[in-house]
Amino acid sequence: MESVGIQLKPRVAIVGGGCAGLAAAAELAESGLPVTLYEASRQLGGRARGLNWKGCRLDNGQHILLGAYDETLRMLVSAGVHLENALQRLPLRLIQQGQFELRASKRLPAPLHILSGLLRSHGLSVQERISALQFMARLRLSGFRIAEDEPLDRFLARHRQPRSLIQWLWEPLCLAALNTPMSIASTRVFLNVLRDSFSRSRADSDLLLPRTDLSTLLAEPLAERARKAGSSILLNSAVTAITHNHQGFCVRCGEESAAFSHVILATSAFRAGDLIRDIPLLTDTVSVLDGLDYQPIYTVYLQYPGNPALPFPMIGMTGGLVQWAIDRGSLDGQQGLISVVISASGPHQDLTQQALAEQVAKELHNAFPQLAEPLWHKVIAEKRATFSCRPGMLRPEQTTALKGFYLAGDYTAGEYPATIEGAVRSGVKCARLLLENP
């Protein structure tokens, strides 16, 4: 009798426990496929994780979500997160302290809710408002598409956007979304963010502010979803080598090795290249990874005495180092705790952490005189937080020349910049590709 071939269940390794790796693990769990997930550090979440400091619960970097983050919200719901309890949803309100304010309409559909907000915005002249409306109308007519990518500052100049509008609206949005200076930022990717946030549904532009730390919001629920499907999640388990032969893959961790049929590599881009550099079929992928460059994000936490509160949970500032100030007390009840976000490269990188914190405190006091001297500060510097989102840049695909080997991460090919949503989308895509091609 002839032997009958049996399709074996895939044995999957995920290397990296950030948002992309956890999203891949949770998506595979939805299909009943357990994985082995290796995480080098002692906790999950990557750059979106919580930490303890002086009795407070901080985040490795301050993040917000948008209503347009479809995949992230879907994953959280599937992991059992009650969004109403976990996230404070606020209609879009962009404030540049003392200079500009835009409030999206709570009643009009998209994109009229944004156009109405621009028309009623504070700080702009009548002509500047008209210029903004005309610009948004042209973008919508074009489907937020451009024939050829170019730096955002050049694109805005060609469309004659006023200097004040660039300073108070487009530049802050670019830094927040792409973490890349306008002079080198991709217009195409920026327009993708505007399209999804401003033109589909009114709720897409809502600010979703976490009421808890990011480990509790993201990492722990996604990990628990994977564990329930039988996945093994290994902390303090740095993978030192990945090799390939005709039988599959061998993942080495410390003194131990394990065999897998599939691998999803979900580490940061600058670590991924070193792990696969000796695999001949992945030479082209390594070359693309080596071509990426990076931008920093600095988060400065300041604890103030008493219970001071900002006028709104998230307020922008221009003219100094502070870009966004976020009132953690209004979000998670940690009264007097303010986090400041400084995105992309700039003069702040030349300061010591002490000098940076002092300058941030000075700028906050000038903007909000009710703030006294802070009791303490904590500076968290991610010097390679995201890739530089440049025009026409080459990003590696999730699939590779090696069957069964995938890349997941916010740096991989896609329409989004390096955000939580970009990372989640990449992880989900890898999981689905794997399931479609076992």
C-alpha positions in Angstrom: 0.0 0.0 0.0 1.2 3.5 -0.7 1.8 5.7 2.4 -0.6 8.6 2.9 1.1 12.0 3.5 0.0 13.7 6.7 0.0 17.5 6.9 1.7 18.3 10.2 0.6 21.3 12.2 3.0 24.2 11.9 5.5 24.7 14.7 6.0 28.4 15.0 8.6 30.5 16.7 8.1 34.2 17.2 11.2 36.1 18.1 10.4 39.4 19.9 7.6 40.2 22.3 6.7 43.8 21.3 3.4 44.8 19.7 4.1 43.1 16.4 5.2 39.8 17.9 2.3 39.8 20.4 -0.2 40.7 17.6 1.1 37.7 15.5 0.8 35.4 18.5 -2.7 36.5 19.4 -3.9 36.3 15.8 -2.5 32.7 15.5 -4.2 31.9 18.8 -7.5 32.9 17.2 -7.0 30.0 14.8 -6.0 27.6 17.5 -2.3 27.6 16.6 0.0 27.9 19.6 3.5 29.4 19.2 6.7 29.7 21.2 7.5 33.4 21.7 11.0 34.4 22.7 11.5 37.8 24.5 15.0 39.0 25.4 13.9 41.2 28.3 12.1 40.4 31.5 8.8 41.9 30.2 6.7 42.1 27.1 5.7 45.1 25.1 8.9 46.4 23.5 8.7 50.2 23.3 5.1 50.1 24.5 5.5 48.8 28.0 4.9 50.0 31.6 7.5 50.5 34.3 7.6 51.4 38.0 9.3 54.5 39.2 9.1 56.2 42.6 5.7 54.6 43.4 4.3 55.6 40.0 3.4 53.5 37.0 5.0 55.1 33.9 5.4 54.0 30.3 8.6 53.4 28.4 7.2 56.1 26.0 4.0 58.0 26.1 1.6 56.8 23.4 -1.9 57.7 22.3 -4.1 55.8 19.9 -6.6 57.1 17.3 -10.0 55.9 16.5 -8.6 54.9 13.1 -6.5 52.2 14.6 -8.8 49.4 13.4 -6.5 46.5 13.9 -5.3 47.5 17.3 -8.8 48.0 18.6 -10.0 44.7 17.1 -7.1 42.8 18.7 -7.8 44.4 22.1 -11.5 43.4 21.9 -10.6 39.9 20.9 -8.3 39.7 23.9 -11.1 40.7 26.2 -10.2 44.3 26.8 -13.2 46.6 27.6 -12.3 49.6 25.5 -14.6 52.0 27.4 -12.8 51.2 30.6 -9.3 51.0 29.1 -9.3 54.1 26.9 -10.6 57.6 27.3 -12.2 58.6 24.0 -12.2 62.3 23.2 -13.4 64.0 20.0 -10.4 65.5 18.2 -9.2 68.6 19.9 -5.8 70.0 19.0 -4.4 72.7 21.2 -1.2 74.7 20.8 -1.1 76.5 24.1 -2.0 80.2 23.8 -1.8 80.1 20.0 -4.2 77.7 18.2 -7.1 75.4 18.8 -9.1 73.2 16.6 -12.1 71.2 17.7 -13.7 68.7 15.4 -17.5 68.8 15.3 -19.2 66.1 17.4 -22.2 65.9 15.1 -21.1 66.3 11.5 -19.8 63.3 9.5 -16.3 63.0 8.1 -14.7 65.0 6.6 -17.1 67.8 7.4 -16.3 67.5 11.1 -12.7 68.5 10.4 -13.6 71.1 7.8 -16.0 72.7 10.3 -13.3 72.6 13.0 -10.8 74.4 10.7 -13.5 77.0 9.9 -14.1 77.7 13.6 -10.5 77.3 14.7 -8.9 79.9 17.0 -5.6 81.6 16.1 -6.0 81.6 12.3 -7.0 84.5 10.2 -9.9 84.2 7.8 -7.5 83.8 4.8 -5.5 81.1 6.7 -8.7 79.2 7.4 -9.7 79.4 3.7 -6.2 78.1 2.7 -6.6 75.2 5.1 -10.1 74.3 3.8 -8.9 74.5 0.2 -5.9 72.3 1.0 -8.1 69.6 2.7 -10.6 69.7 -0.2 -7.8 69.1 -2.7 -6.5 66.2 -0.7 -9.9 64.6 -0.5 -10.5 65.0 -4.3 -7.1 63.3 -4.9 -8.0 60.5 -2.6 -5.0 61.6 -0.4 -2.7 60.3 -3.1 0.3 61.8 -4.8 2.0 60.7 -8.0 5.5 61.0 -6.6 6.6 61.2 -2.9 8.5 64.2 -1.6 9.5 65.8 1.7 6.4 67.2 3.5 7.8 70.7 3.9 8.2 71.0 0.1 4.7 69.6 -0.5 3.1 72.1 2.0 5.1 75.0 0.4 3.9 74.0 -3.1 0.3 74.1 -1.8 0.9 77.5 -0.2 0.1 76.6 3.3 0.6 79.5 5.7 3.5 79.5 8.0 1.2 79.6 11.1 -0.8 76.7 9.9 2.3 74.6 9.3 3.8 75.5 12.7 0.6 74.9 14.7 -1.0 72.0 12.8 0.8 70.2 10.1 4.3 70.0 11.7 3.0 68.8 15.1 0.9 66.2 13.4 3.8 65.1 11.3 6.1 64.8 14.3 3.5 62.9 16.3 2.6 60.5 13.5 5.9 59.9 11.6 8.5 60.9 14.3 10.4 62.5 11.5 11.2 66.2 10.8 9.2 67.7 8.0 12.3 68.4 5.9 12.8 64.7 5.4 9.3 63.2 6.1 7.4 61.2 3.6 4.4 63.1 2.3 2.8 59.9 1.0 2.8 58.2 4.4 1.6 61.4 6.1 -1.3 61.6 3.8 -2.2 58.0 4.5 -2.5 58.9 8.2 -4.7 62.0 7.3 -6.9 59.9 5.0 -7.6 57.2 7.6 -8.0 59.7 10.5 -10.0 62.5 8.9 -11.9 61.3 5.8 -13.6 57.9 6.6 -15.6 58.2 9.8 -16.0 60.9 12.4 -14.9 58.5 15.1 -11.6 57.7 13.3 -10.2 61.1 14.4 -11.0 60.6 18.1 -8.2 60.6 20.5 -7.9 57.4 22.5 -5.9 58.1 25.6 -4.9 55.1 27.8 -6.3 55.0 31.3 -3.6 52.6 32.4 0.0 51.7 31.5 0.7 50.1 28.2 1.6 46.7 29.6 -1.8 46.5 31.2 -3.5 47.8 28.1 -1.7 45.9 25.4 1.0 43.4 26.3 -0.7 41.5 29.0 -4.1 40.9 27.3 -2.5 39.8 24.0 0.0 37.5 25.8 -2.9 36.0 27.8 -4.8 35.4 24.6 -1.9 33.5 23.2 -1.3 31.5 26.4 -4.9 30.3 26.4 -4.3 28.7 23.0 -1.3 26.8 24.5 1.5 29.2 23.5 4.7 29.3 25.4 6.0 32.8 26.2 9.6 32.8 27.3 11.0 35.9 29.0 14.7 36.7 29.6 15.2 34.5 26.5 17.5 36.3 24.0 17.8 34.4 20.7 21.4 34.4 19.6 21.1 32.6 16.3 18.6 31.4 13.7 19.7 28.8 11.2 17.9 27.1 8.3 18.2 23.7 6.7 16.0 21.5 4.5 13.9 20.4 7.5 13.1 24.0 8.7 14.6 26.4 11.2 16.7 26.1 14.3 16.4 28.8 17.0 19.2 29.0 19.5 18.6 30.6 22.9 21.5 30.4 25.4 22.7 26.8 25.4 19.5 25.4 24.0 18.1 25.0 20.5 14.7 24.2 19.2 13.4 23.2 15.8 10.5 25.0 14.0 8.7 24.9 10.7 8.1 28.7 10.7 9.7 31.7 12.2 8.3 35.3 12.6 11.1 37.6 13.4 9.6 40.5 15.3 12.6 42.2 16.9 13.5 45.8 16.2 14.9 46.4 12.7 18.5 47.0 13.9 18.6 43.7 15.8 16.9 41.7 13.1 19.7 42.1 10.6 22.3 40.6 12.8 20.2 37.5 13.5 19.7 36.6 9.8 23.0 38.0 8.3 24.4 34.5 7.8 21.4 33.0 6.0 22.2 33.3 2.3 18.6 33.5 1.0 18.0 36.5 3.2 20.9 38.7 1.9 18.5 41.1 0.1 16.4 41.5 3.2 19.5 42.2 5.3 20.5 44.8 2.7 17.2 46.6 3.1 17.4 46.5 6.9 20.9 48.0 6.8 19.6 50.8 4.7 17.2 52.1 7.4 18.1 55.0 9.6 16.4 56.0 12.9 14.8 58.8 14.9 14.7 59.2 18.7 11.8 59.9 21.0 12.4 61.4 24.4 9.7 61.2 27.1 10.1 63.3 30.2 8.0 62.6 33.3 7.6 65.3 36.0 5.8 64.8 39.3 4.4 68.0 40.7 3.2 68.5 44.3 -0.5 68.8 45.0 -3.0 68.1 42.3 -2.3 70.5 39.4 -4.2 69.7 36.2 -3.8 70.9 32.6 -6.8 72.5 30.9 -7.0 69.4 28.6 -5.4 66.0 28.8 -3.2 66.6 25.8 -1.8 70.0 24.9 0.7 70.9 22.3 3.5 73.6 22.6 5.7 75.2 20.0 8.7 77.5 20.2 10.7 75.3 22.6 11.6 71.8 23.3 8.2 70.6 24.5 6.0 69.3 21.8 3.2 67.6 23.7 2.3 67.7 27.4 0.0 65.0 28.7 -1.8 65.1 32.1 -1.6 61.6 33.4 -3.7 62.6 36.4 -6.7 63.1 34.2 -6.1 59.7 32.5 -5.1 57.2 35.1 -5.5 59.1 38.4 -1.8 59.7 39.0 -2.4 63.3 40.2 0.3 65.9 39.4 2.1 63.6 37.0 2.8 65.1 33.6 4.5 63.4 30.6 6.2 65.4 27.9 6.9 64.0 24.5 9.8 65.3 22.2 9.8 63.5 18.9 12.5 63.2 16.3 16.0 64.6 16.3 16.8 68.1 17.6 18.8 70.2 20.0 17.5 68.3 23.1 19.8 65.4 22.2 22.8 67.6 23.1 21.6 68.2 26.7 22.2 66.0 29.7 19.1 64.4 31.2 19.2 66.8 34.1 19.5 69.9 31.9 16.7 68.6 29.6 14.3 68.0 32.5 15.1 71.5 33.9 14.4 73.1 30.5 11.2 71.1 30.1 10.0 72.2 33.6 10.8 75.8 32.8 8.8 75.7 29.6 5.9 74.1 31.3 5.9 76.7 34.1 6.0 79.5 31.5 2.9 78.0 29.8 1.1 76.9 33.0 2.2 79.2 35.9 0.2 77.1 38.4 2.9 74.4 38.1 5.4 74.6 41.0 8.8 73.1 41.1 8.6 69.4 40.3 9.3 66.9 43.0 11.2 64.6 40.6 11.7 63.8 37.0 12.4 60.8 34.9 13.8 61.0 31.4 13.4 58.0 29.0 15.4 58.3 25.8 14.7 55.9 23.0 17.5 56.9 20.6 16.4 54.5 17.8 12.7 54.6 18.6 11.5 54.5 15.0 12.8 54.4 11.4 13.2 57.7 9.6 10.1 57.9 7.5 11.6 59.3 4.3 10.2 59.8 0.8 10.4 56.7 -1.3 12.2 54.7 1.3 12.6 51.0 0.9 11.0 48.9 3.7 11.3 45.1 3.9 8.3 43.0 3.0 6.7 40.7 5.6 7.4 37.7 3.3 11.0 36.8 2.4 12.9 34.7 -0.1 12.9 32.0 2.5 9.7 30.0 2.7 8.2 29.9 6.2 10.3 33.0 7.4 8.5 36.3 8.0 9.4 39.8 9.3 7.0 41.6 11.6 7.5 45.1 12.9 6.4 48.7 12.5 9.3 49.2 10.0 8.1 46.6 7.5 6.3 47.5 4.3 2.9 49.1 4.7 1.0 52.3 4.5 1.6 53.4 8.1 4.5 54.9 9.9 6.2 53.4 12.9 3.2 53.4 15.3 1.4 50.9 17.5 -1.1 50.4 14.7 1.7 49.9 12.1 3.3 47.2 14.4 0.0 45.4 15.0 -0.9 45.4 11.3 2.4 43.9 10.4 2.1 41.1 13.0 -1.4 40.3 12.0 -0.4 40.2 8.3 2.4 37.7 9.1 0.1 35.5 11.0 -2.4 35.4 8.1 0.3 34.8 5.5 1.5 31.9 7.6 -2.0 30.4 8.0 -2.6 30.7 4.2 0.7 29.1 3.3 1.4 26.4 6.0 
